[in-house]
């Protein structure tokens, strides 16, 4: 049951691009959708668990967690609605690279030879994915590419902060992440609309409300499943199961015409996933999981 719960969480995230695109087809930009969905969830949590607010005064780092989680969701949700879903998801899963570098800088964990090998493997994979006949160098060449890479980096920051805040009650961390997603998405949406980069929300259009409700419900149940499964399985097992998101995103996007699979994508994707799986099972000299929460999404 725990494994199935994690698979469901990965499934929700892997196919979340579809309702986002359906909502966008009704005129609501994905950043506005992100704001509305997370604001509703955050308000419900805040009302049901009002006693959690005092924790924020004692833990300023929760504010950083909120910012990192917000940037992660805004970047990922925006990217999968604008670009090739397979490409975006693969760029997002550059966890071995970002986690090794951030753990070195923020936690003082010097990278081991095996960690550097995982970084090299991940970089080789992303180079294969990005190097197309249309570009001279294997670097991000579009807004969705940059959003996918940036969201993956922010997700790695989120996990580093979760490691530092593991003594904080889980409900407070969840509220910080949901609230951060709402605040960052709201600020981005308002600024983008004011600058003309995003269309004004079609408040009178009712076609997107149903999809937004489905998306919000899916995120809530996915988070419940994550908390259930991650609490009962080893961190390495959780991380590998979460990689099934790549499979769900790839199959669904290719089947529905939102992504393309070629020999180059297969090869680069295999290298990235292999690096992430290797990282999930890596162990520190002390015998604990070296990247225990690396792929755990403690947010919908």
C-alpha positions in Angstrom: 0.0 0.0 0.0 2.8 2.4 0.8 4.5 1.8 -2.6 1.1 2.2 -4.4 0.5 5.5 -2.5 3.9 6.8 -3.8 3.1 5.6 -7.3 -0.2 7.6 -7.2 1.7 10.7 -6.0 4.1 10.3 -9.0 1.2 9.7 -11.3 -0.6 12.9 -10.3 2.6 15.0 -10.8 3.4 13.2 -14.1 0.0 13.9 -15.7 -0.6 17.3 -14.0 0.5 19.0 -17.2 -2.8 17.9 -18.9 -5.3 19.8 -16.6 -3.0 22.8 -16.6 -3.2 22.9 -20.4 -6.9 22.4 -20.4 -7.3 25.3 -18.0 -5.0 27.4 -20.2 -7.1 26.6 -23.2 -9.9 28.4 -21.4 -7.7 31.5 -21.0 -6.3 31.2 -17.5 -2.5 31.3 -17.4 -0.8 28.4 -15.5 0.8 30.8 -13.0 -2.7 32.1 -12.2 -3.9 28.6 -11.9 -1.1 27.7 -9.5 -1.9 30.7 -7.4 -5.7 29.9 -7.1 -5.1 26.2 -6.4 -2.5 26.7 -3.7 -4.2 29.7 -2.1 -7.3 27.6 -1.6 -5.3 24.7 -0.1 -3.2 27.0 2.1 -6.3 28.8 3.5 -8.0 25.5 4.4 -4.9 24.3 6.2 -4.4 27.6 8.0 -8.0 27.6 9.2 -7.9 24.0 10.4 -4.5 24.3 12.0 -4.4 27.8 13.3 -2.0 26.8 16.1 0.8 26.3 13.6 1.4 30.0 13.0 3.5 30.4 16.2 6.1 28.1 14.7 6.9 30.6 12.0 8.1 33.2 14.6 10.6 30.7 16.0 11.7 29.3 12.6 12.6 32.1 10.1 14.0 29.4 7.8 10.4 28.4 7.1 10.2 31.6 5.0 13.1 30.4 2.8 11.3 27.1 2.5 8.2 28.9 1.3 10.1 30.8 -1.3 12.0 27.8 -2.6 8.8 25.7 -2.8 6.9 28.6 -4.5 9.6 29.0 -7.2 9.7 25.3 -7.8 6.0 25.0 -8.5 5.7 28.2 -10.5 8.6 27.2 -12.7 7.5 23.6 -13.2 3.8 24.3 -13.8 4.6 27.1 -16.3 7.2 25.0 -18.1 5.1 21.9 -18.7 2.3 24.0 -20.3 4.6 25.8 -22.6 7.2 23.3 -23.8 7.8 19.7 -24.6 6.7 17.8 -21.4 9.3 15.1 -21.7 12.2 17.5 -22.1 11.0 19.7 -19.2 10.6 16.8 -16.8 14.0 15.4 -17.6 15.6 18.9 -17.0 13.7 19.2 -13.8 15.2 15.9 -12.6 18.8 17.1 -12.5 18.7 16.4 -8.7 22.1 14.7 -8.5 23.8 17.8 -9.8 22.0 20.4 -7.7 21.9 18.4 -4.5 25.6 17.6 -4.5 26.5 21.2 -5.1 24.0 22.6 -2.6 24.9 20.1 0.1 28.5 21.1 -0.3 27.8 24.8 0.0 25.0 24.9 2.5 25.6 21.8 4.6 29.4 21.5 4.3 29.1 18.0 2.8 32.1 17.6 0.6 31.3 15.5 -2.5 32.7 12.0 -2.7 34.1 10.6 -5.9 30.9 8.7 -6.4 28.9 11.9 -6.0 31.1 13.6 -8.6 30.5 10.6 -10.9 26.8 11.0 -10.6 27.1 14.7 -11.4 29.1 13.9 -14.5 26.5 11.3 -15.6 23.6 13.7 -15.1 25.5 16.4 -17.0 26.1 14.0 -19.9 22.5 13.2 -20.0 21.3 16.8 -20.1 23.9 17.6 -22.8 22.4 14.8 -24.9 18.9 16.1 -24.3 19.7 19.7 -25.1 22.0 19.3 -28.1 19.7 19.4 -31.1 20.6 20.2 -34.7 19.1 23.6 -34.2 21.4 24.7 -31.4 25.2 25.0 -31.4 25.8 24.3 -27.7 23.9 22.0 -25.3 22.4 24.8 -23.2 18.8 25.7 -22.5 17.5 27.4 -25.6 13.9 28.4 -24.7 11.8 29.7 -21.8 10.4 26.2 -20.9 14.0 24.8 -20.8 15.1 27.6 -18.4 12.0 27.2 -16.3 12.5 23.4 -16.0 16.2 23.8 -15.0 15.4 26.6 -12.6 12.5 24.6 -11.0 14.7 21.6 -10.5 17.3 23.8 -8.8 14.7 25.3 -6.5 13.4 21.8 -5.7 16.9 20.8 -4.7 17.0 23.9 -2.4 13.6 22.9 -1.0 14.9 19.4 -0.1 18.1 20.9 1.5 15.9 23.1 3.6 13.6 20.2 4.5 16.7 18.4 5.9 17.6 21.4 8.0 14.0 21.8 9.2 13.3 18.1 9.9 12.8 18.9 13.6 9.9 21.3 12.7 6.4 19.8 12.8 5.4 18.5 9.4 2.1 20.5 9.4 4.1 23.8 9.7 6.4 22.8 6.9 3.4 21.9 4.7 1.7 25.2 5.5 5.0 27.1 4.6 5.2 25.3 1.3 1.6 25.7 0.3 1.6 29.3 1.4 4.8 30.0 -0.4 3.4 28.5 -3.6 0.4 30.8 -3.3 2.4 33.9 -2.6 5.1 33.4 -5.2 2.6 32.4 -7.9 0.3 35.3 -6.9 3.1 37.9 -7.1 4.3 36.5 -10.4 0.8 36.4 -11.9 0.0 40.0 -10.9 3.4 41.3 -12.2 3.1 39.3 -15.4 -0.4 40.6 -16.1 0.5 44.2 -15.2 3.4 44.0 -17.7 1.3 42.4 -20.4 3.2 39.1 -20.3 0.2 37.2 -19.1 -3.5 37.6 -20.1 -6.0 38.9 -17.6 -7.8 36.0 -15.9 -11.2 35.3 -17.5 -13.1 35.4 -14.3 -16.5 35.2 -16.1 -15.4 32.0 -18.0 -16.6 29.0 -16.1 -15.0 26.2 -18.2 -11.8 26.1 -16.2 -13.3 25.9 -12.7 -13.9 22.2 -13.0 -10.4 21.4 -14.1 -9.0 23.6 -11.3 -11.1 21.6 -8.8 -9.8 18.3 -10.2 -6.2 19.6 -10.0 -6.5 20.9 -6.4 -8.1 17.6 -5.3 -5.4 15.6 -7.0 -2.7 17.6 -5.3 -4.2 17.2 -1.9 -4.7 13.4 -2.3 -1.2 13.1 -3.8 0.3 14.8 -0.8 -1.6 12.5 1.6 -0.3 9.5 -0.3 3.2 10.9 -0.2 3.1 11.4 3.6 1.7 7.9 4.0 4.2 6.1 1.7 7.3 8.0 2.6 6.8 7.4 6.3 6.7 3.6 5.8 9.5 3.0 3.2 13.2 3.7 3.2 14.3 7.0 1.7 16.1 5.3 -1.2 13.0 3.2 -2.1 10.8 6.3 -2.0 13.2 8.2 -4.3 13.3 5.5 -6.9 9.5 5.0 -6.9 9.2 8.8 -7.4 11.2 8.5 -10.6 8.1 6.8 -12.1 6.9 10.4 -12.6 9.2 10.6 -15.6 7.5 7.5 -17.0 4.0 8.9 -16.5 4.9 12.2 -17.9 6.6 10.7 -20.9 3.9 8.2 -21.8 1.0 10.6 -21.3 2.6 13.5 -23.2 3.7 11.4 -26.1 0.3 9.7 -26.3 -1.5 13.1 -26.3 0.9 14.9 -28.6 2.5 17.2 -25.9 5.9 15.5 -26.1 8.2 13.7 -28.5 10.5 10.7 -27.9 13.6 10.3 -30.1 16.8 8.2 -29.8 18.5 11.3 -28.4 15.8 11.9 -25.7 15.8 8.2 -24.8 19.6 8.2 -24.4 19.8 11.5 -22.4 16.8 10.6 -20.3 18.3 7.2 -19.4 21.5 8.9 -18.2 19.6 11.4 -16.1 17.3 8.8 -14.6 20.3 6.5 -13.9 22.1 9.3 -12.1 19.1 10.0 -10.0 18.5 6.3 -9.2 22.2 5.9 -8.3 21.9 9.0 -6.1 18.9 7.5 -4.3 20.8 4.4 -3.3 24.1 6.2 -2.4 25.1 6.0 1.2 27.3 8.3 3.2 30.3 7.0 5.2 28.1 6.9 8.3 25.8 4.4 6.7 22.8 6.7 6.3 21.2 7.6 2.9 23.4 10.2 1.3 20.5 11.9 -0.4 17.6 10.5 1.6 14.9 13.2 0.9 16.3 14.1 -2.5 13.3 13.2 -4.6 10.7 13.3 -1.9 8.0 15.9 -2.7 6.6 17.0 0.6 4.1 19.1 -1.4 1.6 18.4 -4.0 
